[in-house]
Amino acid sequence: MSADSPSSTRLFLNDVAQTLVILAVIAAVLFTVTGVWPPMVAVESGSMEPHLERSDLVLITDEGRFAGPAADTNDVVTANASEGYGRIGGHGDVIVYKQPSRTDSPIIHRAVFHVEKGENWYGEANKSYVLGADSCSELRNCPAPHAGYITRGDNNDYYDQAHTIAPPVKPDWIRAKAQFHIPYLGSVRLELQKLAAGR
């Protein structure tokens, strides 16, 4: 090998550096477009079937980006106010939220309607999703303990707020909105999460 030819180690390090630069550029573009990091989440349960299935990879954006028609002051379009707008196979926005006391992964469910603090939301609720409650007094989180969103997984037969999942979702609990998904690609991410957790 002549003195002027690069060594195999040098070529390898050059390839690694170029790959890292490409990855950094891709990451920067994704962050610029979505406004959140990481810009994708993996679906961990079947609560949003058939529109999202376990192991789907979902591209998410900051809730203020790509707001649809009928968006409220928090840039969220609820299913009840969607006027034909929808994401992920249904009316309204699918939000990713995490209440401060939750230790598990964030929840990705559809925003159905908004309530104000003290509101009796039983009248606006679909009676199929209130777990048999016949009035506000029988319905968990009714009247609403604070302003927020009533949410539901598309595959669940109850609102999150009628169950023990969450009280009305405060706007500052919303981490992102789902824009579209890629089937099964999230399985790699879920397996890596299991490995990292030592399961």
PyMOL commands that set and color helices and strands:
alter all, ss='L'
color gray80, all
select helices_A, chain A and resi 8-34+79-81+127-129+136-138+171-173+186-197
alter helices_A, ss='H'
color red, helices_A
select strands_A, chain A and resi 40-42+57-61+86-87+90-91+94-97+107-115+148-152+174-182
alter strands_A, ss='S'
color yellow, strands_A
deselect
rebuild
show_as cartoon
